[in-house]
Amino acid sequence: MNDKVKLPNELEALMQSILRWSPQHPYSRQRLLDEFVNPPVGLKKRKTYPQDWSSYNAAQTREKIIMMFILDELLDNIPFCERKSVGRKGIPRRDQIFYMVLQTYNVKSSRRCIADIELCRQLGFISKTSHFNTVLKCLNNPENIAYLKHLIMVAGLPLVDVEDSFAVDSSGFSTSQFDRWFDVRFDKDKKKEIRRFRKAHIIIGTKTNIITAANVTEGYSGDSPEFAELIRNTGNLFSIKEVSADKAYSSRNNLEIVSNAGGVAFIPFKSNATGRPQGPWIWRQMFDFFKYNRAAFDQHYHKRSNVETTFHMLKMKFDKRVRSKNPVGQENEILAKCLTHNLCVLVQEAFELGINIDFEKCAKIPIAHE
């Protein structure tokens, strides 16, 4: 045992149970102590991080133009399908992506983003300035869903060496549609007319708030079923050390998924949970860690607040509602918000961390969502 760590009797019993349940697992007794308990158990003084105002001001004042250059470089390294499907003459896929990102960034109607589209054409980012109705057709194109998901993933490649802790959550985006009054009137579970909404499920890096994977579902779908895909897509590009999520994701299967990816899941246990493994050993290990070493557990779990910050950034900057009425358009619109957010994060980190934005590796990564 590490001599620097003085453990209470309860934690010593926990470590003995961990050793008994999994003597060969990479997260053994000593490694768990070194990484998640050391320094000694107890509340740490909360760290404060002063704002680098010079870098922040430089990033914000140049964000839009730098974002266009980053998007242009990113799209140059994506193997797009040659088939053109929007409009009579056909619009290249990269142009469609540019249209959606510009409209999302401006938070304006398709008519009002045409001026920016024309500027992009003059700068050589896109091939033509289309009619504003074409922008709406791009949003309603179901083929763009796979490309937007892929772009969200690979946009985080410059931060692969920065991020190893992640947080998962979901949040709703309201629409302009309501449930039928007939359904509301005769459904006992609905006391008033309810606005329909779509739910975004995301996983983010807790240091930079980069979105590493995203899915969009119906408003009332569950959170936990989306967890496995988010972890798998993130693990394809990033090295996962730990994942934080709320009780909605608490299950033996989800803990095992993170463990198999090489990380530790800090997910609080529900009040009726027991330590019986009934399958994966990690359930018993984390249950004892949660029960007997709550202070250390919470220090890692509270990184989850960063995903709440990410949703706040998305909604305050790019609007908390979607304009599209078509379900496909709504999904594309939310995914475009996530992609635009990632591009803005890259601009910020280029100034603050001095990262080298290079997307050459993107060409070697297949479109995983086709």
C-alpha positions in Angstrom: 0.0 0.0 0.0 1.2 3.6 -0.7 2.7 4.9 2.5 1.6 8.5 1.6 -2.1 7.5 1.8 -3.6 7.0 5.2 -6.9 5.2 4.8 -9.8 4.9 7.2 -11.0 1.4 8.1 -14.0 1.7 5.8 -11.8 2.5 2.8 -9.3 -0.3 3.7 -12.2 -2.7 3.7 -13.2 -1.3 0.3 -9.8 -1.9 -1.2 -9.8 -5.4 0.2 -13.1 -6.1 -1.6 -11.8 -4.6 -4.8 -8.8 -6.9 -4.6 -11.0 -9.8 -3.9 -13.3 -9.1 -6.8 -10.8 -8.2 -9.5 -7.1 -8.9 -8.7 -6.1 -8.9 -12.4 -8.0 -5.8 -13.6 -5.9 -2.8 -14.8 -7.7 -0.7 -12.2 -6.3 -2.7 -9.3 -6.1 -1.6 -5.7 -2.9 0.4 -5.9 -3.8 2.1 -9.2 -7.2 3.1 -7.9 -5.5 4.6 -4.9 -2.9 6.5 -6.9 -5.3 7.9 -9.5 -8.6 8.5 -7.6 -7.9 8.7 -3.9 -4.4 10.2 -3.6 -4.0 12.8 -2.1 -5.7 11.7 1.2 -9.5 11.5 1.4 -11.0 14.9 2.3 -12.5 17.9 0.6 -10.0 19.8 -1.5 -9.8 23.5 -1.8 -11.7 24.5 -4.9 -9.5 25.6 -7.7 -10.2 28.9 -9.5 -9.2 29.6 -13.1 -8.6 33.2 -14.1 -9.7 34.3 -17.5 -7.0 34.9 -20.1 -8.7 38.0 -21.4 -6.1 38.8 -24.1 -6.6 35.4 -25.7 -10.4 35.5 -25.2 -10.7 38.9 -26.8 -8.5 37.9 -29.8 -10.6 34.8 -30.3 -14.0 36.5 -30.0 -13.2 39.4 -32.3 -11.9 37.1 -35.1 -14.1 34.0 -34.4 -16.3 34.1 -37.5 -13.6 34.4 -40.2 -11.3 31.9 -38.5 -14.2 29.5 -38.1 -14.7 29.6 -41.8 -11.1 28.8 -42.5 -11.2 25.9 -40.0 -14.4 24.5 -41.6 -12.9 24.9 -45.1 -9.8 22.9 -44.0 -11.9 20.3 -42.3 -14.1 19.7 -45.3 -11.1 19.5 -47.6 -10.1 16.3 -45.7 -13.5 14.6 -45.7 -14.2 12.0 -48.4 -17.6 13.2 -49.5 -19.8 11.1 -51.8 -19.8 12.4 -55.4 -23.5 12.2 -55.8 -25.3 15.6 -55.6 -28.8 15.5 -54.3 -30.1 19.0 -53.6 -31.5 21.3 -56.3 -32.0 20.8 -60.0 -28.3 21.4 -60.8 -27.1 19.8 -57.6 -25.2 21.4 -54.7 -21.9 19.9 -53.6 -21.9 18.4 -50.1 -19.3 20.8 -48.7 -21.5 23.7 -49.8 -24.5 22.3 -48.0 -22.5 22.0 -44.8 -21.3 25.6 -45.2 -24.9 26.8 -45.7 -26.1 25.1 -42.5 -23.1 26.2 -40.3 -23.5 29.9 -41.5 -27.2 29.9 -40.8 -26.6 28.4 -37.4 -23.9 30.8 -36.5 -25.9 33.9 -37.5 -29.1 32.6 -35.8 -31.1 34.2 -38.6 -33.5 33.1 -41.3 -32.2 31.5 -44.5 -32.9 34.8 -46.4 -30.6 36.8 -44.0 -27.7 34.4 -44.3 -27.4 34.7 -48.1 -25.1 37.7 -47.8 -22.6 35.6 -45.7 -22.9 32.8 -48.3 -21.9 35.2 -51.0 -18.9 36.4 -49.0 -17.9 32.7 -48.6 -18.2 32.3 -52.4 -15.9 35.3 -53.0 -13.4 33.9 -50.5 -13.4 30.6 -52.4 -14.9 28.4 -49.6 -17.9 27.4 -51.7 -18.7 27.1 -55.4 -21.9 29.1 -55.7 -24.4 31.3 -53.9 -27.7 29.5 -53.9 -31.3 30.6 -53.4 -32.4 30.8 -49.8 -34.9 28.0 -50.3 -31.9 25.7 -51.2 -30.5 26.3 -47.7 -33.8 25.0 -46.3 -33.6 22.0 -48.6 -30.2 21.2 -47.3 -31.5 21.2 -43.7 -34.3 18.8 -44.8 -31.9 16.4 -46.6 -31.6 13.1 -44.5 -28.2 12.3 -46.1 -26.7 15.2 -44.2 -27.3 13.6 -40.8 -24.5 11.1 -41.2 -22.0 13.7 -42.4 -22.9 16.1 -39.6 -22.4 13.4 -37.0 -19.1 12.5 -38.5 -17.9 16.1 -38.7 -18.8 16.6 -35.0 -16.6 13.7 -34.1 -13.6 14.5 -36.2 -13.7 18.3 -35.4 -12.3 17.3 -32.0 -9.2 15.6 -33.4 -6.9 18.6 -32.6 -7.8 18.2 -28.9 -7.0 14.4 -28.7 -4.0 15.0 -26.5 -5.9 17.5 -24.3 -9.0 15.6 -23.4 -9.2 12.3 -21.4 -12.2 13.0 -19.0 -15.7 13.1 -20.5 -19.2 13.9 -19.4 -22.5 12.7 -20.8 -26.0 14.2 -20.6 -29.0 15.2 -22.7 -31.2 18.3 -23.1 -34.3 19.3 -25.0 -34.7 21.8 -27.8 -38.2 23.2 -28.2 -40.0 23.3 -31.5 -42.9 25.4 -32.9 -45.3 22.5 -32.7 -47.7 21.4 -30.0 -49.5 18.1 -29.3 -53.1 17.9 -30.6 -55.7 19.1 -28.2 -57.6 15.9 -28.6 -54.7 13.9 -27.2 -54.2 16.4 -24.4 -57.9 16.4 -23.5 -58.3 12.7 -23.1 -54.8 11.7 -21.9 -54.8 11.6 -18.1 -51.1 12.1 -18.0 -51.3 15.4 -19.8 -52.8 18.2 -17.8 -52.2 20.9 -20.4 -51.1 21.4 -24.0 -47.5 20.4 -24.3 -45.0 21.8 -26.7 -43.1 19.1 -28.7 -39.4 19.0 -28.4 -36.3 17.1 -29.6 -33.6 15.8 -27.3 -29.9 16.1 -28.0 -27.6 13.5 -26.4 -24.0 14.6 -26.2 -20.6 13.6 -24.7 -18.1 16.4 -24.1 -14.5 16.8 -23.0 -14.6 18.4 -19.6 -11.5 20.6 -20.2 -12.5 22.4 -23.4 -16.2 21.6 -23.7 -15.6 20.0 -27.1 -18.5 17.7 -28.2 -17.0 14.4 -29.2 -20.2 12.7 -30.3 -23.9 13.5 -30.5 -27.3 11.9 -31.2 -30.7 13.4 -31.6 -33.9 11.6 -30.6 -37.6 12.2 -29.9 -38.2 14.4 -26.8 -39.4 11.6 -24.5 -36.9 8.9 -25.4 -34.6 7.6 -22.6 -31.1 8.7 -21.9 -29.4 5.5 -21.0 -29.9 3.7 -24.4 -27.8 6.3 -26.1 -24.8 5.9 -23.7 -23.1 3.0 -25.4 -22.9 4.6 -28.9 -21.6 7.9 -27.5 -18.9 6.1 -25.6 -18.0 3.9 -28.6 -17.7 6.9 -31.0 -15.6 8.9 -28.5 -13.3 5.9 -27.8 -12.6 5.5 -31.5 -10.7 8.8 -31.4 -9.9 9.7 -27.8 -8.3 7.9 -24.9 -11.0 7.6 -22.2 -9.8 7.9 -18.5 -13.0 8.7 -16.8 -16.7 9.4 -17.7 -19.2 11.3 -15.5 -22.9 11.1 -15.8 -26.0 11.4 -13.7 -28.2 8.7 -12.2 -30.2 8.3 -15.4 -27.3 6.4 -16.8 -26.7 4.2 -13.7 -26.6 0.6 -14.9 -24.3 -2.4 -14.8 -24.0 -2.4 -18.5 -23.0 1.3 -18.8 -20.3 0.8 -16.1 -18.9 -2.2 -18.0 -18.9 -0.3 -21.3 -16.7 2.5 -19.8 -14.5 -0.1 -18.1 -14.0 -2.0 -21.4 -13.0 1.3 -23.0 -10.2 1.7 -20.4 -11.9 4.2 -18.2 -13.8 4.5 -14.9 -17.5 5.7 -14.9 -18.4 8.0 -12.1 -22.2 7.6 -12.0 -24.1 7.9 -8.7 -26.1 4.9 -7.6 -29.8 5.0 -7.1 -31.2 4.7 -3.6 -32.4 1.2 -4.2 -29.1 -0.1 -5.7 -27.2 -2.9 -3.9 -23.6 -4.0 -4.2 -24.4 -7.4 -5.7 -22.6 -7.5 -9.0 -24.9 -9.9 -10.8 -22.7 -9.7 -13.8 -19.8 -7.3 -14.3 -17.4 -7.0 -11.3 -17.1 -3.2 -11.8 -20.6 -2.7 -10.3 -19.5 -4.0 -6.9 -16.2 -2.1 -7.1 -17.8 1.3 -7.9 -20.7 0.7 -5.5 -18.2 0.3 -2.6 -16.2 3.3 -3.8 -19.3 5.4 -3.9 -20.5 4.3 -0.5 -17.2 4.4 1.5 -15.3 7.2 -0.3 -18.0 9.7 -1.3 -15.8 12.8 -1.1 -13.3 11.4 -3.6 -16.1 10.0 -5.8 -17.8 13.4 -5.9 -14.7 15.3 -6.9 -14.7 13.3 -10.2 -18.5 13.1 -10.6 -18.9 16.9 -10.4 -17.0 17.2 -13.7 -20.4 16.4 -15.1 -21.3 20.1 -14.6 -19.2 20.9 -17.7 -21.8 19.2 -19.9 -24.5 21.5 -18.4 -22.2 24.4 -19.3 -21.9 23.1 -22.9 -25.7 23.0 -23.3 -25.9 26.5 -21.9 -23.3 27.6 -24.5 -25.3 26.0 -27.3 -28.6 27.4 -26.3 -27.5 31.0 -25.5 -25.3 31.4 -28.6 -27.3 29.4 -31.2 -30.8 29.5 -29.7 -32.7 27.1 -27.5 -35.3 26.2 -30.1 -35.3 24.8 -33.6 -37.1 26.5 -36.5 -37.6 23.5 -38.7 -41.0 21.7 -38.6 -39.7 18.6 -40.5 -38.2 16.0 -38.1 -35.2 15.5 -40.4 -34.7 19.3 -40.5 -34.9 19.5 -36.7 -32.2 16.8 -36.3 -29.9 18.4 -38.9 -30.5 21.8 -37.2 -29.5 20.5 -33.8 -26.4 18.7 -35.2 -25.4 21.9 -37.0 -25.5 23.7 -33.7 -23.2 21.1 -32.2 -20.8 21.3 -35.2 -20.7 25.1 -35.1 -20.1 25.0 -31.3 -17.1 22.7 -31.9 -15.6 25.1 -34.5 -15.9 28.0 -32.1 -14.2 25.9 -29.4 -11.3 25.2 -31.7 -10.9 29.0 -32.4 -10.9 29.6 -28.7 -8.3 26.9 -27.9 -6.1 27.9 -30.8 -5.5 31.2 -28.9 -5.6 29.9 -25.3 -3.7 26.6 -25.7 -1.9 27.3 -28.9 -3.0 24.0 -30.4 -2.1 23.1 -34.0 -5.3 22.6 -36.0 -4.5 19.9 -38.4 -7.2 17.6 -40.0 -5.1 15.4 -42.2 -6.1 12.4 -40.1 -9.7 13.0 -41.0 -9.2 11.5 -44.5 -8.3 8.2 -42.9 -11.4 7.9 -40.8 -14.5 6.5 -42.6 -17.9 8.0 -42.3 -18.9 5.8 -39.4 -22.6 6.7 -39.4 -23.5 5.6 -42.9 
